[in-house]
């Protein structure tokens, strides 16, 4: 970690607490009975090493999809996501989508990003190639599905900042959105994973 990253890592608990009351504390959940008109399992992503992630491999699991950045005040959530991944084992899948969309906080190459995640946080879950996650013509197809009600059945909410989290349930339906300040180890997040 560089000096800035070390400072942000240290300040993470304060950043999380101070931003919880604003839009960074947004939590959304699917209305009862809503299902996705377009299949989540038809989606794919490309890992930073060039290998394809086939979402059909996630049938029967909860999936956490998260947009990430290495120079963000929430970057310490990589550590929390890895702890969650180790704790829950085969019951969940986590995919990180690095993006430079917010504050230009992800300037590294795909190789640099993957190495940063592994060396500093021990990340073993898949890290996708750097992508665009905000609504635009270049938005990654996975984030198009996550942020268009016409595809996922109910949600049009795009990420507010880095480390926005989406949960897809075991049946391939989007169940929750959690903004940046909600830790993946927060009881409200864990409850959503268990529901």
C-alpha positions in Angstrom: 0.0 0.0 0.0 1.2 3.5 -0.7 1.0 6.3 1.9 -2.4 7.5 0.9 -3.8 4.0 0.9 -2.4 3.4 4.4 -4.1 6.6 5.7 -7.4 5.7 4.2 -7.1 2.1 5.6 -6.6 3.6 9.1 -9.5 6.1 8.7 -12.0 3.5 7.3 -14.0 3.1 10.6 -14.5 6.8 10.9 -15.3 7.2 7.2 -17.8 4.4 7.4 -19.5 5.9 10.5 -19.7 9.5 9.2 -21.1 8.5 5.8 -23.7 6.1 7.1 -26.5 8.7 7.4 -26.4 10.0 3.8 -26.7 8.4 0.5 -23.7 6.2 1.3 -26.0 4.4 3.8 -28.7 3.5 1.3 -30.2 0.1 1.6 -32.8 -1.2 -1.0 -34.5 -4.6 -1.2 -36.7 -6.2 -3.7 -40.4 -6.0 -3.4 -42.0 -9.3 -2.6 -42.4 -11.6 -5.5 -40.3 -9.7 -8.0 -38.3 -11.8 -10.4 -35.8 -11.0 -13.1 -37.2 -10.8 -16.7 -33.7 -11.5 -18.0 -31.6 -14.3 -16.6 -28.7 -13.4 -14.4 -27.2 -16.7 -15.3 -26.6 -15.7 -19.0 -24.1 -13.1 -17.9 -20.3 -13.4 -17.9 -17.4 -11.2 -16.9 -13.7 -11.4 -17.6 -11.2 -11.8 -14.7 -8.1 -9.7 -14.5 -6.1 -12.7 -15.7 -8.3 -13.0 -18.9 -10.3 -16.0 -17.8 -14.1 -15.9 -18.2 -16.4 -16.0 -15.2 -19.6 -17.8 -16.3 -22.5 -16.8 -14.0 -24.3 -20.0 -14.7 -21.8 -21.6 -12.3 -23.4 -19.6 -9.4 -26.8 -21.3 -9.6 -27.9 -22.2 -6.0 -25.6 -19.6 -4.4 -25.9 -16.0 -3.1 -23.8 -13.8 -5.2 -22.3 -10.4 -4.1 -21.3 -8.1 -6.9 -19.3 -5.0 -5.8 -17.7 -2.1 -7.6 -14.2 -1.4 -6.1 -11.3 0.9 -6.1 -7.8 0.7 -4.6 -7.5 4.4 -3.5 -10.9 4.7 -1.8 -11.8 5.3 1.9 -13.8 2.1 1.7 -11.0 -0.1 0.2 -10.6 -1.9 3.6 -13.9 -3.6 2.7 -11.7 -6.0 0.6 -10.5 -7.4 3.9 -14.1 -7.8 5.2 -15.3 -9.4 1.9 -12.5 -11.9 2.1 -13.4 -12.7 5.7 -17.0 -13.2 4.7 -15.9 -15.4 1.7 -13.9 -17.6 4.0 -16.6 -17.8 6.6 -19.5 -18.7 4.2 -17.5 -20.9 1.9 -19.4 -22.5 -1.0 -22.7 -20.8 0.0 -21.7 -17.5 -1.6 -19.8 -16.1 -4.5 -18.2 -12.7 -4.6 -17.0 -10.8 -7.7 -15.2 -7.5 -7.4 -15.5 -5.1 -10.4 -12.7 -2.5 -10.2 -13.7 0.8 -11.7 -12.2 4.3 -12.1 -15.7 5.9 -12.3 -15.7 7.6 -8.9 -13.0 10.1 -8.0 -10.5 8.4 -10.3 -9.6 6.1 -7.4 -8.7 3.1 -9.5 -5.9 4.1 -11.9 -4.0 0.8 -11.8 -3.8 -1.8 -14.5 -5.7 -5.1 -14.1 -2.5 -6.8 -13.1 -1.7 -4.1 -10.5 -5.2 -4.3 -9.1 -5.2 -8.1 -8.7 -1.8 -8.0 -7.1 -2.9 -5.1 -4.7 -5.9 -7.2 -3.6 -3.9 -10.4 -3.0 -0.9 -8.8 -1.3 -2.8 -6.3 1.0 -6.0 -8.2 1.7 -5.4 -11.8 0.8 -8.3 -11.7 -1.7 -9.1 -15.2 -3.2 -12.5 -14.4 -4.8 -12.6 -13.3 -8.5 -11.5 -9.8 -9.4 -12.9 -8.8 -12.9 -11.1 -6.6 -15.4 -11.5 -2.9 -14.7 -14.9 -1.8 -16.1 -17.4 1.1 -16.2 -20.1 0.6 -13.7 -22.0 3.9 -13.9 -24.9 4.2 -16.3 -23.5 5.0 -19.8 -23.2 3.5 -23.2 -20.0 1.7 -22.0 -21.5 0.3 -18.8 -20.5 -3.3 -18.2 -23.4 -5.7 -19.0 -23.4 -7.1 -15.5 -24.0 -3.5 -14.1 -26.6 -2.9 -16.9 -28.5 -5.9 -15.5 -28.1 -4.7 -11.9 -29.2 -1.2 -12.6 -32.1 -1.6 -15.0 -35.5 -2.7 -13.7 -36.3 -4.0 -17.2 -33.6 -6.6 -16.8 -33.5 -7.4 -13.0 -37.2 -6.8 -12.3 -37.2 -3.9 -9.8 -34.0 -1.9 -9.4 -32.8 1.2 -11.3 -30.3 2.3 -8.7 -26.7 2.6 -9.9 -23.7 2.6 -7.6 -23.5 5.8 -5.6 -19.7 5.4 -5.1 -17.0 2.7 -4.8 -17.9 -0.4 -2.8 -21.6 -0.4 -3.6 -22.9 -3.9 -3.1 -25.6 -5.9 -4.9 -26.8 -9.3 -3.7 -28.4 -11.8 -6.1 -30.2 -14.7 -4.4 -29.9 -18.5 -5.1 -32.6 -18.2 -7.8 -30.8 -15.5 -9.8 -33.0 -12.6 -8.6 -31.6 -9.3 -7.4 -32.5 -9.1 -3.7 -30.6 -6.2 -2.2 -28.5 -3.1 -2.8 -26.2 -1.7 -0.1 -24.4 1.6 -0.5 -20.7 2.0 0.3 -20.8 2.7 4.1 -22.6 -0.6 4.8 -19.9 -3.1 5.7 -20.2 -6.6 4.3 -19.9 -7.7 8.0 -22.6 -5.4 9.2 -25.5 -7.3 10.8 -28.0 -5.9 8.3 -25.9 -7.1 5.4 -25.4 -10.5 7.0 -29.2 -10.8 7.6 -29.8 -10.2 3.9 -27.3 -13.0 3.0 -29.1 -15.4 5.3 -32.7 -14.5 4.1 
